[in-house]
Amino acid sequence: MTATTATPTPAGVARDVELALAWARSPHQAQAPAAAALRRRLAGYIRAFTADAERYAAGLEDGLQRTTAVSTVRHARQLATAPGGDPRAMLTLLAKSVDILQRYARAAGPGAGQ
């Protein structure tokens, strides 16, 4: 089961986010093949949460909050489609983006971002 073919569980996502942030602090761990697989899973979570997160962001009434949320979703989507660069930085950016998009997706309504 991969993040791109099944709905990620909140516990699985949280575990991967925590793991990514821990590995990002270690130059050697961030370079490991397992870290590359983790980055791919995080990118898959972003893809899974994007539609609901976009719906949430677009529905915000406050203009500044809406602009910020829409920008956050757009940036996360870009990270998920081009996850190159410094492995440590990418683990951190992807993990934090997943965390935020999952919260947005959950806020979008029942059944979203599970």
N, C-alpha and C positions, 0 to 999 in steps of 0.2 A: 504494500500500500504506500503510495507516494502522496505528497501534498498536492500534486497537480491532478490526481485522479480521484481523490476522496476528500470529503470535508474534514479539515483538520480539527482535532479535539482541542478545547481550551487548555487542557493539561499538557498535551503534546506540544502545543505552540509555546506555552510558558516554559516548558523544559528546554526547548530548543533556543528560545530567547536568552534564558539564563546561561546556557552552555556557550552560546555565541559570545556573550559579553565576557564570560570567564576566559574563553580561548583568545579573545581579542587582546587580552593583557599579556599573552605569551607569544613572543615572536615565533618560536618553534612550533607551538601548537597551531597557530593560525596558518602556517604553511603546510600542515599535514593533509594528506588526502581526505581524511575524515572531515576536516574543516571545509574543504571544497564541496563535499557532499552536503554539509550543513548549510553552506551558502546557497546551494541549489534548493534545498528544502525551504529556506527562508524566502527566497524569490518565489517559490511556489505558493507559499502562504500569502504573500503580497498579491499575487494574481487571484487567489481565491477570495480575498477580502475586498478587492478593488471596487467591484460593482456596488456592493452595499455601502462601502465607505464613501464612494462618490455620491450616492443617493443621500446619505446623511449630510455630507458637506454642502451639497446643493440646496438642501432644505433649511439650512441655518438662516435665521432671520437677520441677525446682526451682520452688517456688511463686512466688517473687519474679520470677524470670526469665520464667516463664509470664505472670504478670500484666503485666509490662512489655511483653513482646512482643505480647500480645493488645491492650493499650492502644495500642501503636504502630501496629498494623494498623488498628485502629478509627479512629484519628486520620487516618491516610493516606487511608482510604476517605472520611472526611468532607471532607478537602481536595479529593479528586477529584470529589466531587459538588457542591461549592460553592466553586469556585476564584476567588471574588471577592476584593475587598480590594486592598491595596497590591500593585502588580505586582512590585516588587522582592522583597518579603517572600514573595509567593506563588511566585516562581521558586525562591527558596531552599528554602522548605518542601517544595514538590513535588519538587525535585531530591533533597533529602536523604531524603525518604520513598521515592522510587523506588529509590534506592541501597540502603536498608535492606530494603525489601520484596523486591527482587531477591535479596539475600543470603539472606533467610529462605526464599524460594521454592526457591532452589538447595539449601539445606540440607534441604528437605522430602524430597528423594530423587531418584532417577534420572528424567530427563525433565522435571522440574519447573523452572520459572523459566529456561528456556533462553533 
